[in-house]
Amino acid sequence: MAYEGNGAAAQIDTAVAPSGTGCLECDRIGGWWVHLRRCAACGHVGCCDSSLHRHATAHAEATGHRYIQSFEPGEDWWWDFALGEAVQGPPLAPPTSHPADQSVPGPADRLPEDWEAQLDAARRGGA
């Protein structure tokens, strides 16, 4: 059932499961991520804005789904893309994070040796 609080009924579905344990698009292209975010409307798991591809934000922009929750173990914070600020949200269907033994960044078998340099270059606009 969709969440009724804060006028967000069409944007938060507490029953939908996450799309997987990693970034959906990075998994498709053989990429890697820093941290993961979960769409509260459809369960899409995408990589955070500290990652090279920023798939969570791209998903929000493409779909208009405004709420995400961290998909990291031990984190339960939410973000509202429309307001550009942290918000509170209801508990979502499990699992609420990727497996605790999954590497961060990850996945470990796809993480390049120079991953930090790649992130630095992307932050400087060179990637």
DAVENFEN-V673971 format. One record per pair of residues at least 12 apart in sequence whose C-alpha atoms are under 8 Angstrom apart, sorted by the first residue. I is the first residue (numbers start at 1). GAP is how many residues later the second one is. Records with the same first field share a line. If there is no record, write none. Layout:
# DAVENFEN-V673971
I->GAP, GAP
This chain:
# DAVENFEN-V673971
1->12, 13, 14
2->12, 13
3->87
10->31
11->29, 30, 54, 55, 56
12->28, 29, 30, 55
13->27, 28, 29, 79
14->26, 76, 77, 78, 79
15->77, 78
16->25, 26, 27, 76, 77
17->25, 26, 75, 76, 77, 78
18->20, 24, 25, 26, 27, 75, 76, 77, 78
19->24, 25, 26
20->24, 25
21->24, 76, 77, 78
22->14, 23, 24, 25, 76
23->13, 22, 23, 24, 32
24->20, 21, 22
25->21, 30
26->20, 21, 27
30->80
31->79, 80
32->19, 73, 74, 75, 78, 79
33->14, 15, 18, 19, 71, 72, 73, 74
34->13, 14, 16, 17, 70, 71, 72
35->12, 13, 15, 16, 36, 37, 69, 70
36->12, 20, 34, 35, 36
37->19, 31, 32, 33, 34, 35
38->18, 30, 31, 32, 33
39->17, 21, 26, 28, 29, 30
40->25, 27, 28, 29, 52
41->24, 26
44->12, 15
45->26
46->13
50->69
51->68
52->66, 67, 70
60->21
66->14, 15, 16
67->12, 13, 14
68->12
70->27
71->25, 26, 27
72->24, 25, 26
73->23, 24, 25, 26, 27
74->23
